[in-house]
Amino acid sequence: MAPAYLQPVPVLQERPRSHGLAWALLGAVVALVGLLGVVLYQRGYIQFVSNVPVLRTAPVVENQRVVTVNDGSTGSSGSSRSSGSSGSSVTTSYPDVYVPRGSKECSRSGSGPYAAAGTANPTTSCPFAINVRDAYLNSGLNGSSGQVVAYSPVTKITYTMDCSGDQPVLCTGGVRGRVVIYGGRLVRS
């Protein structure tokens, strides 16, 4: 018998590496994302507008009235008087709309109850506020709670906004979007 150092050393053959585990994990991730999309769609968080998916901040709620809780951002008081602190010279019989500093009136067309559109925070753009007001007027809500869909020329995204209240109507949604639609004058607090 030959000494141990002369014995043949078994050659270890490398097995070809299988990427099966990586493919299985990738498949599981794709399946979970698909399932999440289906669940969000079924619960109303995803809606298709003109064949474009729109992600909602809240699910669609049909035939339910929404009560606005005054959080200090908006309020109303007063009666017919001329503007002083808002910068516009509007005389109206509609109540004043109190908004936080950084808010502004963006547009006023006519003198009706929903003639004006304004931002209720400094991050909402005027072009978006005007589009929300136009969508609200076209929806026929007229002081009722409901949802409108409006396009933002700044972000180039379509958002669903939840609108409630009357004088002012407060529409919220998107990315911290806050729009007021009113007939009175805008007063920054």
N, C-alpha and C positions, 0 to 999 in steps of 0.2 A: 504494500500500500504506500502510496506516495505521501510525502509530508504535507501537512495542512496548507503550507504556503504555496504549494504547487497545485492544489485543488482548483478546479475551474470556479470562477466567481459567477454566480447566476446574474444574468443581465436583466435589469428591470426595464421592462418596456413601458414607455409612457403611453397612457391611454389618451386618445384624442379628447380634448376638452369639449364638453357639451355645454351649450349656452341655453339649455332647457330651462334652468331656474330663472335666468334673466328674462327669457321670453314669457315664462309663466307669470312672473311679477309684473311685467309690462301689460300683459293681457288682463291681469286682475285690476290694475290701475285704470285701464281704459274702460273696463266693465263698471267699476265704481263711479267714474265720471259720467258715464252714460246713464247709470241708475240715478245719480244725483240730478241730472238734467231732466229725466222723466218725472221724478218726484217734484221738482220745482215747477215743471210745466203743469202737472196735475193739480198742484196746490195754488196755481195762479200767479206764481212769481215770475214766470216767463210768458211773454205774450208775443205773437208775431204781428207786426204792424207793417203793411206793405211788403210782406215776405222778409222782413228784417227782424231778428229776435231782439226783444227789448226786455232787459232785466228790470223787474219792479222792486221797489223798496218795501212794498206791502202787497199781500195777495189781493186779487180782485174780490170785492165784496159786493154782491148784487142786492138791491132792494133793502139796504140798511142805511139808516140815517146816522151821521157822525156828529157828535157833539164836540165843539171846540172848547177846550179849557184855556182860559186866558192865562198865559204864562208870563205876562208882563211885556211881551214883544208887541202886542197889539191891544187895542182897547178902543172904546168910543165914548165920547161925551160931547156936550155942546149942542148948538143948534145952528141956525142961520147966522153966519158972520163971514167977514172977509179975512182972508189969510194974512198972517203976519210972519209967523216963524217958519213956515214951510218954504218960503221963497216964491210961491206962486200967488197970483192975485185972483183967486177964485172965490166967488160968493155963492154959497150953496145952502140948501135946506137939509142936506145930508150930514150925519155926524162927522166930527173930526176923527181921523185915524192916527193913533199914536204908535210910532214905530221907534226902534232903538237908533242911536246915533250910527251913521254910516248908511242908513237906508235912504232911498230917494224916489221921487215920482219920476216915472220914465215917459209916460205918454198920457194925454187926455184927449179924447175925441168926443165932443159933444158935452152934454150936461146931465146925462141920465144916471141911474143908480150904479152902473158899472162902467162909467165913462173913463175912469182913470186906472192905470196900472202902475204899481210901484214895487220896489224891492223891500223886503222886511228884514234884510241883513246886508252887510257889505259884500258878501261873496256871490250873491245872485246878480246876474247881468241884466241890464235893461232890455236888450234884444230878446232874451228868454222870457222876461216878465211880460213883454208885449205879446209874444206868441202864446203864453199861458192865458192872458186875458182874451185874446182872439179865440182860442180854443174853447174857453169857458162860455163866451158869448154864442159861439156856433153850436155848443152842446145843448142850449136851451135850459140849463139848470136854473138860472134866474133866482138865486138865493137859496137853492136847495143844495144839499150835500151830494157829492158825486166825484167821479174821476174824469180827468181830461188828459189827453196825450199831446205833448208839445215838443217841438224841436228846438235845441239850443244851437244857435249859430256859432257860439263861442267854443263849446266842447264838441260840436258836430255829432251829438247823441240825442236821441229821442227819449224823453222821460215821461213816466206816468205820474201825475200830480193828484193828490187827494185834496179836494176843495170842500170847505165847510164854512158855515156862518153866513152872515149877511150884514153888510155895512160895518166892517169890511168882510169880504170873502177872503179867507186865508187859504192859499194852496201851498201844500208842502210836498216834498218828494225829491227824487234825484239825489244829488250829493249836497245835502244841507240847503236845498233850494227853498226859498220862502218868498212867495209873491202875494201881494195884497191887491184886490180889485175892489174899487169903491167909487162913490159918487161925491164924497165930501172933500175935505182938504187933508193933506198929509202933514202931520206934525211930528217932528223928530224930538224925542225926549232926551 
